[in-house]
Amino acid sequence: QVQIVESGGGLVQPGGSLRVSCTASGSSFIFRRFHAGWYRQAPGQERELLAWITSTENANYANSAQGRSTITRDNGKKTVDLQMNSLKPEDTAVYYCNMFRSKESYWGQGTQVTVSS
């Protein structure tokens, strides 16, 4: 069984920065073979893709994250991090991690990020 756990959310002031982390585990889960993505979902809105990183560590960003976010992975620690800068109130959402490859896709429960003064 695969477990995906997000952490690092919290309250941050506008203009501030935050790093959210995703840890994956499972006896048969080979982390390095999976791609990873960070999404977010605000109340009443659809889940939105922010950034993804391939198994070969090629990072990609959606327009809303481009220029102020960095996604990284550590295959040894089985973690995927998303660093976000210049946060705005509209960045408030639950942030989710997704590990995927071929027909397999695993999601975590999410971590709340609130941007407010």
C-alpha positions in Angstrom: 0.0 0.0 0.0 1.3 3.4 -1.0 1.1 6.4 1.4 1.5 10.0 0.4 1.8 12.5 3.2 2.0 16.3 2.7 3.3 18.7 5.3 4.6 22.2 5.7 1.3 24.1 5.3 0.3 26.9 7.5 -0.4 30.6 7.8 1.9 33.0 5.9 1.7 36.7 5.4 1.2 38.1 1.9 4.6 38.4 0.2 6.0 35.6 2.3 7.4 32.2 1.4 6.5 28.6 2.2 7.8 25.2 1.5 5.4 22.2 1.3 6.8 18.7 1.4 5.5 15.3 0.2 6.8 12.0 1.6 5.9 8.8 -0.1 6.2 5.3 1.3 5.2 1.7 0.6 6.9 -1.6 0.6 6.6 -2.1 -3.1 6.7 1.6 -4.1 9.8 2.5 -6.1 9.9 6.3 -5.7 12.5 7.1 -8.3 10.3 5.6 -11.0 7.4 7.9 -10.4 6.8 11.5 -11.6 5.4 13.9 -9.1 3.1 16.9 -9.2 1.8 19.5 -6.8 -1.8 20.7 -7.1 -4.0 23.0 -5.1 -7.7 23.4 -4.6 -9.4 26.5 -3.2 -12.9 26.3 -1.8 -15.5 26.1 -4.6 -12.8 25.7 -7.3 -11.4 22.9 -9.3 -8.1 21.3 -8.4 -5.3 23.1 -10.2 -1.9 21.8 -11.3 1.0 24.0 -10.2 4.1 22.1 -11.0 5.5 18.7 -11.8 8.8 17.0 -11.8 9.6 13.9 -13.9 11.4 10.8 -12.7 14.5 12.2 -14.5 14.1 15.5 -12.5 12.8 17.6 -15.3 10.7 20.4 -13.6 7.7 22.0 -15.2 5.4 24.8 -14.0 2.0 26.1 -14.7 1.6 29.8 -15.5 0.3 30.5 -12.0 3.5 29.1 -10.4 6.1 30.0 -13.0 8.7 32.4 -11.7 7.9 32.1 -8.0 7.9 28.4 -7.3 10.5 25.7 -7.4 9.8 22.0 -7.3 12.5 19.6 -6.3 12.8 15.9 -5.4 15.1 13.8 -3.3 15.0 10.2 -4.3 17.0 9.1 -1.3 14.6 10.6 1.1 11.6 9.9 -1.1 10.4 13.5 -0.9 9.1 16.1 -3.3 9.1 19.7 -2.2 7.5 22.8 -3.6 9.0 26.2 -2.6 6.6 29.1 -3.1 7.6 32.8 -2.9 5.7 36.1 -3.2 2.6 34.5 -1.9 -0.8 36.2 -2.3 -4.1 35.8 -0.6 -5.4 34.0 -3.7 -2.8 31.3 -3.1 -4.8 30.2 -0.2 -5.8 26.6 -0.8 -5.3 23.0 0.1 -2.1 21.8 -1.5 -1.9 18.2 -2.7 0.9 15.9 -3.9 0.4 13.3 -6.6 2.8 10.6 -7.6 2.1 9.0 -10.9 3.4 6.8 -13.7 1.6 4.8 -16.4 -1.7 3.8 -15.0 -0.8 4.3 -11.3 -1.7 7.5 -9.5 -1.5 8.2 -5.7 -2.7 11.2 -3.8 -2.1 12.6 -0.4 -4.7 14.1 1.9 -3.4 17.6 1.4 -2.0 20.4 3.5 -3.7 23.8 4.1 -1.9 26.9 3.1 -3.5 30.2 4.2 -2.1 33.5 3.0 -3.4 36.3 5.1 -2.3 39.3 7.2 
